[in-house]
């Protein structure tokens, strides 16, 4: 069972999401909260596989909550579910360690598919969000004649894999795109993490944007 914890201040939406997810095969909702005021204690107690996180909540909001979870080095996946599609919110969420970013207008059936994809190592994003991510990535790439990735001694293949990670590819999708095995992708990602001194996909992607590595 995939254990899910919800952070959403809209009572009706929070209850609806809990009913949808908990009533679906393979999922269980451990708990739901209206803000992140006590997020560190709650995550430690609930031990979720996935956290579904709103951004704008009374008290401690989603971005700060996200940062606090990441400071704990908890291995849970964090998926932002929000109405905000501006670049500032997207960039802050990615830098803080979000594993995915969806808008609240996402259809329920697709939301469940995205949660499964996230659990399996993907980085689900609403199409309009993914386009903005790619545009930001392209602007960074075009604005730098030389890649700072060279400072980390990334191989050309590792850069290829890292670029696909930025675009939200799953391991399977990246393997198919590069015509290599999933195990080889995992090996490259392990090497990327070691060279970039990060522990997760979200940290790697955030470092790409912050340091213009590609």
N, C-alpha and C positions, 0 to 999 in steps of 0.2 A: 504493500500500500504506500502511495506517495503522500506524505504528511504535509499539509498546507496550513499556514497561518495567514490571516488577513489583517491588513491595517487600512481602514476606511471609515471616515467620520459620518458618511451618509447612512443612517440606520437602515433605511429600506434597501439601499444597494448592498450594504454589508450582509444583511440577512439573505437577500436574494442570491448573492455570490456563494454564501455558505451553503445554501440549499442546493444550488446547482452543482457545486464541486463535490460536496459530501454525498450527494445522491448519485454520483457517477462512478462507474466501476473503476477500481484501481486507485481511488482517491479517498482521503479522509481529512476533514477539517479539524485540526487540533484545537484551535482557538481563534477568536477574532477580537480586534481592538479598534477604538475610535481615534487613537493617536499613538505617538511613539514615546510618551512621557517615561514609560518604564520598559522600554524595548530591550535593554540589555538583560534584565532579569527575566523577562517574558521569553526571549529566545533561548536563554539558558535552560529554562524550565520546560518549554514546549519541544525543543529539539526538532524543528521542522526540516523537511527536505527543501521546501519552497516557501518563500515569503512573497505574498502579493501585496504590493505597497502603493498607496495613494501618495501624491506629493503634497497637496494643500490640505492640511488638517489643523485643528485648533491645538494649541500647545506645541509640542515638538512635532514638526512636519516630517514628510517622507525622506527628503534629502539628508537631514540631520540623523534621522533614524537609520538610514542606510549606512551612513558613515560610522555610527556607533556599532552596528552589527559587524561591519568589516574590521573595526578595531579589535573585536573579540576573536577575529580569525575563524569565525564559525563557517563551516563548509556549505551552508545552505545557499541555494540559488535565490536571487532576488529579482522579481519581475515588477517593474513599475507599471501601474494601471492608472492612467490619469487623463484629464481633459487637455493638459498642456502639450502643445506641439511646437512651441517656440524653441529656437536653437539653444538659448541660454539654459532652459530646463533640461533639454536633452543632453547637452554637454556636461552640465553639473552632475546629472545622474550617472553618466558613463564614467566620469572622472572619480565619482564616489564609489564606483564598483558595481553598478547595476548590470545584471546579466541579460536583461531584455527590456523593451519599452513598448507598451501597447496603449492605444487610446481606449477610453471607456466605451466607445461606440462599437468595439469589436463584438461580433456575434458570439453568443454563448457557445455554440458548437466549435467555432474556431478557437475560442479561448481555451477550451479543454485540450484541443490539439496542440496549441502553443505551450500549455503547461507540460504536456508529455514530451514535446520537443525540447523544452528547457531542461527537464529532468535527464534527458538523454545526451545533453551536452550542447544543445543548440542555443542560439541567441535570438529568440523571436522578437520581431519588430513589426509594427504596423507599416504598410507600404510607404506611406508618406514620410514616416520617420526614417525608414531605411534610405529613402532618396536623399534626405537631408544629411544623414551620416555620410553617404557616399560623396555628396557635394562638398562637405567639410573636409573629407579625406582628400578629395581631388584638389581643393584649394591649397591645402597644406603641401601636397605633393608638388603642385605647380609653383608654389612660392619658394621652394627650396631646390636649388640646382644640384646640391650634393646631399646625399642621404646621411643623416646622423646615425642611421642604423649601422653604418660601417664602424662606428666607435665601439659597438657591441659585438663586432665580428660575426654578424649574422651571415650565413651562406645565402646564395641566391635562392635556393629552394626554401630555406627558412623564411626568407622575405616573402616568397610566394604564399606560403602557408599563413604567415602573419597577416598579409593583405586580405586573404579570404576570411580570417577570423574577424577582422575589422568590419567586413561586409556581412557578418552574421551567419556564415556557413557552418553547418554541422560537420562533424568529423567525416561522416559518410559523403556529404556533398563535396567537401574539400578533396577527399580521396578520388571521387569520380571526376572532378574538374582537372586534377593533376595526373590522373591515370596511375595512381599508386594505391597501396593497400591502406586500410584504416589503421592497422598497426604501425605502418610507416608514418602516417600523420601523427599518431600519438607520440612516436619517437621524436619527430621534429618539434612538436609542441613542448615536450619535456625539455629539449635543448634550448628552445626559445625562452621558456620560463627561467632556466638557469642563467642564460646570458643576460636577460633583462632584469634579473633579480626580482621576479614576481611569482605569485603562487596561484594565479587564476587567470582565466581568459579575460575577465573584465579588467583586471589590473594591467594586463598586457595591452589591451585596446586603449585604456586610458593613457598609458605611457606613450603609445604611438601618437596620440593627439597632443599630449603635453610637450613632448620632446621632438615632434616632427621626424619620426624614425624612418618613414618610407618615402 
